[in-house]
Amino acid sequence: MTMTQNGSDNAAVYEEIMDAIVTQRLAPSQKVSENILTEMFDISRTTARNIMEQLTAQQFLVSISPRVTRVAPLTLLDVKQNFAMRKMLQPNIFAMAASQVDFDEFVRLNDALSYKGPITDEQKALKLLKANKQFNVYVTQQLKYPLLMHWISQLEDTTMRIYWLYAKMKRILPFTWEHQRELLDAVKHDRSDDVREQTHKILAVCEERVLDAIFVHDHLYAQDLRVPAQPA
């Protein structure tokens, strides 16, 4: 479907291309160009160029040379750095924002990502990953720090890339629902120390599960972490 080139449509196209990076339709280190994006997403060259510039600025695309742009690699170091940054930022963000969130909205957003069954459908997996991003972004928005919002949004997009791998390999999300429940209770009663502790626990367990999955699937020695090929 061809889209008219206004701001709203550009945002929709950006999201579609970002989804392709998350789900590895545009795989780590794959070459991209205006022509490739134009053909894949039925958009104008101008729109493709603008989105490529935006994704490059956000480090989801990397310019190898004036003529070569690739999807940013996804490596073990990227995974470790992502978790390290989130463990530094998110516990304090959640603790600071706990008294400011609308608790009913907080619960609704948590419920949207609380899926415990096997994830066998890629659209379901993507929907859940977006729900997780929305949950974390919502909490950050309550602090009203624009620069922090920019950082968290970028970290969450990378998190979706990482959790996509886990969901494809394990058919579940890496969250601990016991800790999610304890986090809800801590936020409800505005216990800042408990909010900080539970947020850190959730991230630590997610990190452990993701890294274990990577090691088991022998991706440690690969430059790029990619979804394992399905057996014939």
C-alpha positions in Angstrom: 0.0 0.0 0.0 1.5 3.3 -1.0 1.3 6.0 1.6 1.0 9.8 1.2 4.1 11.5 2.6 2.8 13.4 5.6 4.2 13.4 9.1 1.8 10.8 10.4 2.5 8.4 7.6 6.2 8.9 7.9 5.9 7.9 11.6 4.0 4.8 10.5 6.6 3.9 8.0 9.4 4.5 10.5 7.7 2.1 12.9 7.2 -0.5 10.1 10.9 -0.4 9.3 11.9 -0.5 12.9 9.7 -3.6 13.3 11.6 -5.1 10.4 14.9 -4.5 12.2 13.5 -6.0 15.4 12.1 -9.1 13.7 15.2 -9.5 11.5 13.4 -9.1 8.2 16.2 -6.6 8.0 18.9 -8.7 9.6 21.8 -7.5 11.7 24.6 -6.2 9.3 22.3 -6.5 6.2 23.0 -3.9 3.6 20.2 -1.3 3.2 19.7 1.5 0.7 17.0 3.9 -0.4 16.2 1.5 -3.3 15.9 -1.5 -0.9 13.6 0.3 1.5 11.6 1.8 -1.4 10.9 -1.7 -2.8 10.4 -3.4 0.6 8.0 -0.9 2.0 6.5 0.8 -1.0 7.6 4.3 -0.1 9.2 7.2 -1.9 13.0 7.6 -2.1 12.6 10.9 -0.1 10.9 9.1 2.7 13.4 6.2 2.6 16.3 8.7 2.7 14.8 10.6 5.7 14.2 7.5 7.7 17.6 6.1 6.9 19.1 9.4 8.3 16.9 9.1 11.4 17.8 5.4 12.0 21.5 6.2 11.4 21.4 9.0 14.0 19.8 6.6 16.5 22.5 3.9 15.6 20.1 1.3 14.3 21.7 1.8 10.9 25.5 2.3 10.5 27.3 4.0 7.5 30.2 1.9 6.5 31.2 4.2 3.7 29.4 7.0 1.7 27.9 4.2 -0.5 27.3 1.5 2.1 24.8 1.5 5.0 24.0 -1.6 7.0 21.6 -2.6 9.8 23.5 -2.1 13.1 25.1 -5.4 14.3 23.6 -7.1 17.3 26.4 -8.7 19.3 26.9 -10.2 22.8 28.6 -6.9 23.8 25.5 -5.0 22.7 23.3 -7.2 24.9 25.5 -6.8 27.9 25.7 -3.0 27.4 22.0 -2.7 27.0 21.3 -4.5 30.3 24.1 -2.5 32.1 22.5 0.8 31.0 19.0 -0.3 31.9 20.1 -1.6 35.3 21.6 1.8 36.0 18.6 3.8 34.8 15.4 1.9 35.2 15.4 1.1 38.9 15.8 4.8 39.8 13.3 5.9 37.1 10.7 3.6 38.5 11.4 4.6 42.1 11.2 8.3 41.2 8.0 7.9 39.1 6.1 5.5 41.4 4.2 8.3 43.2 3.3 10.0 39.9 1.9 7.1 37.8 -1.8 6.5 37.4 -1.9 3.1 39.1 -4.9 1.9 37.0 -3.0 2.7 33.8 0.2 1.1 35.2 -1.8 -2.1 35.9 -3.4 -2.0 32.4 0.0 -1.6 30.7 1.4 -4.4 32.8 -1.5 -6.7 32.0 -1.0 -6.0 28.2 2.5 -7.7 28.4 1.5 -10.4 30.9 1.3 -13.4 28.5 2.4 -16.7 30.0 1.6 -19.1 27.2 4.0 -20.3 24.5 4.5 -17.6 21.9 4.2 -19.4 18.5 3.0 -16.4 16.4 5.5 -13.7 15.4 2.8 -11.0 15.4 2.0 -11.9 19.0 5.6 -11.8 19.9 6.0 -8.3 18.4 2.8 -7.1 20.1 4.1 -8.2 23.5 7.5 -6.6 22.9 5.8 -3.3 22.0 3.6 -3.6 25.1 6.8 -4.0 27.2 8.3 -0.9 25.6 5.1 1.1 26.1 5.1 0.1 29.8 8.6 1.3 30.4 8.2 4.4 28.3 5.0 5.3 30.2 6.8 5.2 33.5 9.6 7.4 32.2 7.2 9.9 30.8 6.0 10.7 34.3 9.3 12.3 35.1 9.0 14.8 32.2 12.7 14.8 31.3 13.0 15.0 27.4 16.6 13.8 27.2 15.9 10.9 29.5 12.9 10.0 27.3 15.1 9.9 24.2 17.6 7.6 25.9 15.0 5.2 27.2 13.2 5.0 23.9 16.4 4.1 22.2 17.3 1.5 24.8 13.8 0.0 24.6 14.1 -0.4 20.8 17.4 -2.3 21.3 15.7 -4.3 24.0 13.0 -5.4 21.6 15.8 -6.6 19.2 17.3 -8.6 22.1 14.0 -10.0 23.5 12.9 -11.0 20.0 15.8 -13.4 19.9 14.8 -14.9 23.2 11.1 -15.2 22.3 12.0 -16.9 19.1 14.4 -19.3 20.8 12.3 -20.0 23.9 8.8 -19.1 22.8 8.3 -17.2 26.0 9.3 -13.8 27.4 12.2 -13.5 29.8 10.2 -11.8 32.6 9.6 -13.1 36.1 5.9 -12.7 36.8 6.5 -13.1 40.6 8.7 -10.0 40.5 6.2 -8.2 38.3 3.5 -8.7 40.9 5.9 -7.6 43.6 6.7 -4.5 41.6 3.0 -3.7 41.2 2.5 -3.9 44.9 5.5 -1.7 45.6 4.3 0.9 43.2 0.8 0.8 44.6 2.1 1.6 48.1 4.8 4.0 46.9 7.7 2.0 48.5 10.6 3.5 46.6 13.3 1.2 47.9 11.2 -1.9 47.0 10.3 -0.5 43.6 14.0 0.0 42.9 14.9 -3.5 44.2 12.1 -5.3 42.2 12.9 -3.4 39.0 16.6 -4.4 39.3 15.6 -8.0 40.0 13.4 -8.2 36.9 16.3 -6.9 34.8 18.9 -9.2 36.4 16.8 -12.3 35.8 16.0 -11.2 32.2 19.7 -10.7 31.6 20.6 -14.1 33.0 17.9 -15.9 30.9 18.8 -14.1 27.7 22.6 -14.8 28.1 21.9 -18.4 28.9 19.8 -18.8 25.8 22.6 -17.2 23.7 25.2 -19.5 25.1 23.0 -22.6 24.6 22.5 -21.7 20.9 26.2 -21.2 20.3 25.8 -17.5 19.3 28.6 -16.4 21.5 31.1 -16.9 18.7 29.0 -15.1 16.1 29.5 -11.5 15.2 25.8 -11.0 14.9 23.1 -12.6 17.1 20.5 -13.9 14.7 17.4 -16.1 15.1 18.5 -19.7 14.7 17.4 -21.4 11.5 14.4 -23.6 12.0 15.0 -27.3 11.3 13.6 -28.5 7.9 
